[in-house]
Amino acid sequence: MNYQFLKDAIGSPWHIEAQTLQVFYPVFRGLISGLQIDKAPEPRNQRHYAISPISKDRVIGYSGFDDDDDDDDDDDDEVEVVDIPQEKPNIPIIHVLPIRGILTKHDQECGPRGTRTLGKRLQEADEDPNVIGHIIIAESGGGQAVAVPELTDVMKKCTKPIWVWVDGCACSAMYYIASYASGITASRGMDMVGSIGTMAMYEGRKAKSEANDDGDISVTIYADGSEEKNQEYEAAINNFDFTVVKERILNPFNLKFQNDVKTHRPAVKIEQLKGRTYMAQDVVGSLVDEIGDFASVVDKIISISKFVPQQPVPKTNQNHLNIKIEMRQFPHLNQVLGVEELAANEDGAYVNEGQFEQIEARLEANQQLVAERDTATQERDTATSTLATAQQTIATAYDPFNAIDPTVAAATTPEAKAEAVRTLLAARPGTGAIQNLGQQGNDPDWTEVDWEAIDNLPHNRNVDSNS
């Protein structure tokens, strides 16, 4: 019997979804009744492994992620296996950590590893300089509440991005863990997520029970001064009073569960924190970020990790790594991509999705600059045309005045031309350039003309006598 597992399970709080509990409960009852479970190795589909961010193929024989020589691969990600020689350790990889089945704190004798072991794997992978990020494959309906911190505490310390891919179900304790990641992608719209809640199970006979069919009775005896020992259990079994276990155990665990989800998933709605399980397609934008396949999550890690590939991982039909070759450099392109040197091998150069986004953004910015330049050029041409028209209009207005006399034509400003005209008028007999006519009516010194004196001028009297 797995006494460690039973000790952790009986009476402790659980974050578990109902269907998962129904499948697990007969096993739990069997363990209590003495069911023996054979020890077994860890299931292959629960072992962590590595993926190349360049070829998107699975990498084996790397950093101890795969320590089994069995070539059977029953994982659902369906990636090609690529062997990386141990003498070539500087290979960028993405760490993949599957979490499937009932979540327990400690390793299970039947094979699955507990969250303490999974947390250790995550921490060691994050410390590997070749790891650019982590993908957690979630396929679990939850488990022990005490199993959650073993992983979430490590996730908070990780320096590489973590993304969760839901492969069918991420409920209760599993969703609790998933909420700590940078994001959550569901594989299908009908994947189940949520079930944010806490529960406990007690099973046993009353402290002072009636005799059973065999005539056995159950008596529980506590020492003096131990009145509160097992009070939660005794109140529930003897009196069907669940208040004590709720107030002391379940409610504090549940409140922390809800608050942590709200902290890490701020878009979650209040009604989604009450224990209901949802289909992923109904909670996109709150409990999950998107729906997509495993390859899309690989691309997500590549993008947010800002990984720049330097050389591709070799294919299986190659017995050596592709050799980096010299290539022509493009300073402007290097600057856009943020790399000191463009790298290539015999198959060519590689650009990832994040780099394509950088190029697209720069091209879009250049198009905006071209549009602004064209607008400015058009405005300049319009102003130049307007100026030429005004200059022509002024020149046409000057022509009649310039024709009066060369002195008027030689004047360069309107004021100078007016002065030249007044000078010409003043030089003619019977005329005088005294002042501007437009100002006569406003001059206080101006008096009415003495026409009698003008008529008596000698030349005017001669004109009158000859007429």
C-alpha positions in Angstrom: 0.0 0.0 0.0 1.2 3.5 -0.8 1.0 5.0 2.7 2.5 8.3 1.7 -0.2 8.8 -0.9 -3.0 7.8 1.4 -1.6 10.1 4.1 -1.6 13.0 1.7 -5.0 12.2 0.2 -7.3 11.4 3.2 -8.8 14.6 4.6 -6.5 17.0 2.7 -8.0 19.7 0.4 -8.2 18.8 -3.3 -8.5 21.0 -6.4 -10.1 18.4 -8.7 -12.8 18.2 -11.4 -15.8 16.0 -10.9 -15.2 13.5 -13.7 -11.6 13.1 -12.8 -12.7 12.4 -9.2 -15.2 9.8 -10.3 -12.4 7.9 -12.2 -10.0 8.2 -9.3 -12.4 7.4 -6.5 -12.6 3.6 -7.0 -8.8 3.4 -7.0 -8.7 5.5 -3.8 -11.2 3.1 -2.1 -9.2 0.1 -3.3 -6.0 1.6 -1.8 -7.8 2.0 1.6 -9.0 -1.6 1.3 -5.5 -2.9 0.7 -5.3 -2.8 -3.1 -1.7 -3.4 -4.1 -0.4 -1.4 -7.1 2.7 -2.7 -8.8 5.6 -0.3 -9.2 6.1 0.8 -12.8 8.4 3.2 -14.7 7.2 6.6 -15.6 4.9 6.5 -18.7 6.7 7.7 -21.8 4.1 10.3 -22.7 4.8 12.0 -19.3 8.5 12.4 -19.7 9.9 15.8 -20.6 11.9 16.3 -23.8 13.3 19.0 -26.1 12.3 20.5 -29.5 14.5 22.4 -31.9 13.2 25.9 -32.5 14.8 25.8 -36.0 13.6 22.5 -37.4 10.6 22.1 -35.0 11.7 18.5 -34.6 12.1 16.6 -31.4 15.6 16.3 -30.0 16.8 13.1 -28.3 20.0 12.4 -26.4 20.1 16.0 -25.1 20.8 17.1 -21.5 19.3 13.9 -20.1 15.7 15.0 -21.1 15.3 11.5 -22.7 17.0 8.7 -20.9 15.1 5.8 -22.5 16.3 4.2 -25.7 12.8 3.0 -26.6 12.0 4.4 -30.1 8.2 4.1 -29.6 6.7 7.6 -29.4 3.1 7.9 -28.2 3.1 11.6 -27.7 0.4 13.6 -29.5 2.7 16.3 -30.9 3.8 14.1 -33.8 7.3 15.6 -34.3 10.2 14.1 -36.1 12.9 12.7 -33.8 16.4 14.3 -34.4 19.5 13.0 -32.7 22.0 15.6 -31.4 25.4 14.2 -30.6 26.5 14.9 -27.0 29.7 16.5 -28.2 27.7 19.3 -29.7 26.0 20.9 -26.6 25.5 24.4 -27.8 22.2 23.7 -29.5 19.1 25.9 -28.8 16.1 24.0 -27.6 12.6 24.4 -26.3 11.9 22.4 -23.1 8.5 20.5 -23.2 7.1 19.3 -19.9 3.9 17.1 -20.1 1.7 17.0 -17.1 -0.9 14.3 -17.4 -3.2 12.5 -15.0 -3.9 13.0 -11.3 -1.7 15.7 -9.7 0.1 14.5 -6.6 2.9 16.1 -4.6 5.0 13.0 -4.4 5.9 10.4 -7.1 3.4 7.6 -7.5 4.5 4.0 -7.3 2.5 3.2 -10.5 4.7 5.5 -12.5 3.5 9.1 -12.8 5.8 11.6 -11.1 4.6 14.1 -8.5 4.8 17.9 -8.9 7.9 18.1 -6.7 9.8 16.0 -9.4 8.2 18.0 -12.2 9.2 21.3 -10.5 12.8 20.1 -10.2 12.8 19.2 -14.0 11.4 22.7 -14.8 14.0 24.4 -12.7 16.9 22.4 -14.1 15.8 23.0 -17.7 15.4 26.8 -17.0 19.0 26.9 -15.8 20.2 25.3 -19.0 21.6 28.1 -21.2 20.5 26.3 -24.4 16.8 26.4 -23.3 15.0 29.4 -24.8 11.6 28.6 -23.3 9.2 26.0 -21.9 6.0 24.5 -23.1 3.8 22.7 -20.5 1.4 20.2 -22.1 -1.6 20.1 -19.7 -3.9 17.1 -19.7 -5.2 16.8 -16.1 -8.4 17.3 -14.2 -6.5 18.4 -11.1 -5.4 16.8 -7.9 -4.1 17.6 -4.4 -4.0 21.2 -3.4 -0.6 20.7 -1.8 0.7 19.6 -5.2 0.2 23.1 -6.7 3.0 25.2 -5.0 5.7 22.6 -5.9 5.3 23.8 -9.5 4.0 27.4 -9.2 6.9 28.4 -6.9 9.4 27.2 -9.5 7.4 28.9 -12.4 7.7 32.3 -10.6 11.5 31.9 -10.5 11.9 30.8 -14.2 13.8 33.3 -16.4 12.6 31.7 -19.7 9.0 32.2 -21.0 6.5 29.5 -20.2 3.4 28.7 -22.3 0.7 26.1 -21.6 -0.9 24.0 -24.3 -4.1 22.3 -23.1 -4.3 18.8 -24.6 -7.9 18.0 -23.7 -8.3 19.2 -20.1 -6.8 21.7 -17.7 -9.1 21.9 -14.7 -8.9 22.7 -11.0 -5.3 22.2 -9.7 -4.0 21.9 -13.3 -5.6 25.2 -14.3 -4.2 26.7 -11.1 -0.7 25.8 -12.3 -1.5 26.9 -15.9 -2.6 30.4 -14.8 1.0 31.1 -13.8 2.3 30.8 -17.4 2.7 33.6 -19.9 -0.3 32.3 -21.8 -2.7 29.4 -22.3 -3.6 27.9 -25.7 -6.3 25.2 -26.0 -5.8 22.5 -28.6 -9.5 22.5 -29.5 -12.6 24.4 -28.8 -14.1 21.6 -26.7 -11.2 21.2 -24.4 -12.3 21.6 -20.7 -10.9 24.3 -18.5 -11.7 26.0 -15.2 -13.3 24.1 -12.3 -11.8 26.7 -9.9 -12.7 25.3 -6.5 -11.7 23.3 -3.5 -13.1 20.2 -1.8 -12.3 17.4 0.7 -13.5 13.9 1.2 -13.8 12.1 4.6 -14.7 8.5 5.0 -15.0 6.4 8.1 -17.2 5.3 11.0 -18.5 7.5 13.8 -16.4 7.8 16.9 -19.0 5.8 18.8 -20.6 3.6 16.1 -23.0 0.8 16.2 -21.8 -2.7 15.7 -21.4 -3.7 12.0 -22.5 -7.0 10.6 -19.5 -8.7 12.2 -20.4 -7.2 15.6 -17.4 -4.8 15.5 -17.8 -1.3 16.8 -15.7 1.8 16.3 -14.4 3.9 19.2 -12.2 6.9 18.9 -10.5 8.1 22.1 -8.6 11.4 22.6 -6.4 12.4 25.5 -7.4 15.1 27.9 -6.4 18.5 26.5 -6.9 17.2 22.9 -10.4 18.5 22.4 -9.7 20.1 19.1 -7.7 17.2 17.6 -9.2 16.0 14.3 -12.1 18.3 15.1 -12.8 18.9 11.4 -13.0 15.2 10.7 -15.1 14.3 13.8 -17.6 17.1 13.2 -18.1 16.0 9.7 -18.4 12.2 10.3 -20.3 12.3 13.7 -22.5 15.3 13.2 -22.5 16.0 9.5 -21.3 19.5 10.5 -19.0 20.8 7.7 -18.6 24.3 9.1 -15.3 23.6 10.8 -13.5 22.0 7.9 -14.8 24.8 5.6 -13.6 27.6 7.8 -10.3 26.2 8.8 -9.1 24.3 5.7 -11.2 24.6 2.5 -12.1 28.3 2.5 -8.5 29.5 3.0 -7.2 27.2 0.2 -10.0 28.3 -2.1 -9.6 32.0 -1.4 -5.9 31.8 -2.3 -6.8 29.8 -5.4 -9.2 32.5 -6.6 -6.9 35.4 -5.8 -3.9 33.8 -7.5 -6.0 33.2 -10.7 -7.3 36.8 -10.6 -3.7 38.1 -10.3 -2.3 36.0 -13.1 -5.4 36.1 -15.4 -6.8 39.6 -14.8 -9.4 39.1 -17.6 -11.1 36.3 -15.7 -14.7 37.0 -14.8 -16.0 36.7 -11.2 -18.6 34.1 -12.2 -15.8 31.9 -13.6 -14.2 31.6 -10.2 -17.1 29.6 -8.6 -16.1 26.1 -9.7 -17.8 25.6 -13.0 -16.0 23.8 -15.8 -16.1 25.4 -19.3 -15.4 24.5 -22.9 -12.4 26.5 -24.1 -14.3 28.0 -27.0 -16.6 29.7 -24.6 -13.9 31.4 -22.5 -11.3 32.6 -25.1 -10.0 35.9 -23.8 -10.5 35.1 -20.1 -9.6 31.6 -19.0 -7.6 30.8 -22.2 -5.9 33.1 -24.7 -6.5 31.3 -27.9 -7.2 28.0 -29.6 -4.3 26.5 -31.7 -2.2 23.5 -32.4 1.1 22.5 -30.8 3.1 24.0 -33.6 1.6 27.4 -33.0 2.7 27.3 -29.4 6.3 26.4 -30.5 6.1 29.6 -32.7 4.8 31.5 -29.7 7.8 30.6 -27.6 10.2 31.4 -30.5 8.6 34.8 -30.8 8.4 35.9 -27.2 11.9 34.6 -26.5 13.3 36.7 -29.3 15.3 33.7 -30.5 17.4 34.4 -33.6 18.5 31.1 -35.3 22.1 30.8 -36.3 22.1 27.4 -37.9 19.5 24.7 -38.5 19.4 21.3 -36.7 20.5 18.5 -38.9 17.9 16.0 -40.4 17.9 12.4 -39.5 19.5 11.4 -42.8 22.6 13.5 -42.1 25.4 12.2 -39.9 26.9 15.6 -39.2 25.8 19.1 -38.2 25.3 21.6 -41.0 28.3 23.8 -41.2 27.9 27.5 -41.0 29.2 29.3 -44.1 30.1 32.8 -44.8 27.5 35.0 -46.5 27.1 38.5 -47.8 26.1 41.0 -45.1 23.3 43.6 -45.4 23.9 46.4 -42.9 20.4 47.8 -43.1 18.8 44.4 -42.8 21.1 43.4 -39.9 20.0 46.6 -38.1 16.3 45.8 -38.6 16.7 42.2 -37.4 18.9 43.3 -34.5 21.7 40.9 -35.3 25.4 41.7 -35.7 25.9 39.1 -38.4 23.5 37.2 -40.7 24.3 33.4 -40.6 23.6 30.7 -43.2 24.5 27.1 -44.0 24.5 25.1 -47.2 20.7 25.1 -47.2 20.4 28.9 -47.0 19.6 31.6 -44.4 16.7 31.4 -41.9 14.3 34.0 -40.7 11.8 33.3 -38.0 8.3 34.7 -37.4 9.5 37.4 -35.0 12.0 38.6 -37.5 9.4 38.7 -40.3 7.3 40.9 -38.0 10.3 43.3 -37.5 10.8 43.5 -41.2 7.1 44.1 -41.8 7.0 46.9 -39.2 10.0 48.6 -40.8 8.5 48.4 -44.2 5.2 49.8 -42.9 7.1 52.7 -41.3 8.9 53.4 -44.5 5.6 53.5 -46.4 4.3 56.0 -44.0 7.4 58.2 -44.5 7.0 58.0 -48.3 3.4 59.1 -48.0 4.4 62.0 -45.8 7.2 63.0 -48.2 4.8 62.9 -51.2 2.3 65.1 -49.3 5.1 67.6 -48.5 6.3 67.6 -52.1 2.8 68.3 -53.4 2.3 71.2 -50.9 5.7 72.7 -52.0 4.7 72.5 -55.7 1.4 74.1 -55.0 3.1 77.0 -53.1 5.6 77.5 -55.9 2.9 77.7 -58.5 0.9 80.2 -56.4 4.0 82.3 -56.0 4.7 82.4 -59.7 1.1 83.4 -60.4 1.4 86.3 -57.9 4.6 87.5 -59.4 3.1 87.5 -62.9 0.1 89.5 -61.6 2.4 92.1 -60.0 4.5 92.3 -63.2 1.3 92.8 -65.3 0.1 95.6 -62.9 3.4 97.4 -63.2 3.5 97.5 -67.1 1.2 100.6 -67.6 3.2 102.6 -65.0 6.5 101.5 -66.4 5.4 102.7 -69.9 5.0 106.3 -68.6 8.7 107.1 -68.3 12.0 105.3 -67.9 12.4 106.7 -64.4 9.1 105.0 -63.4 10.3 101.7 -64.9 13.6 102.0 -63.1 11.9 102.3 -59.7 12.0 98.9 -57.9 9.2 99.3 -55.4 5.6 100.5 -55.6 6.5 103.4 -53.3 9.4 104.4 -55.5 7.3 104.2 -58.7 4.6 106.5 -57.1 7.3 109.0 -56.1 8.7 109.0 -59.7 5.2 109.7 -61.1 4.7 112.7 -58.7 8.1 114.1 -59.7 7.1 113.9 -63.4 3.8 115.7 -62.8 5.5 118.4 -60.8 7.8 119.2 -63.7 4.9 119.9 -66.1 3.4 123.5 -66.4 0.3 124.1 -64.4 0.8 121.1 -62.3 2.4 120.5 -59.0 3.0 117.5 -56.9 2.0 118.9 -53.7 0.5 115.9 -51.9 -1.5 112.8 -52.3 -5.0 113.8 -53.5 -6.5 111.2 -51.3 -5.2 113.1 -48.3 -6.5 116.6 -49.2 -9.8 116.3 -47.5 -8.1 115.3 -44.2 -5.4 118.0 -44.2 -6.4 120.7 -41.7 -4.1 123.3 -43.4 -5.8 122.9 -46.8 -8.0 125.8 -47.9 -10.4 126.3 -50.9 -8.7 127.2 -54.2 -8.8 131.0 -55.2 -10.2 130.7 -58.7 -10.3 134.5 -59.2 -6.5 134.7 -58.7 -5.9 131.8 -61.0 -8.1 133.4 -63.8 -6.1 136.7 -63.5 -2.8 135.0 -64.2 -1.3 136.4 -67.4 -1.3 133.2 -69.4 -4.9 132.5 -68.4 -6.1 136.0 -69.5 -4.4 135.5 -72.9 -6.2 132.3 -73.4 -9.5 134.0 -72.5 -8.9 137.0 -74.9 -8.2 134.6 -77.9 -11.2 132.4 -77.3 
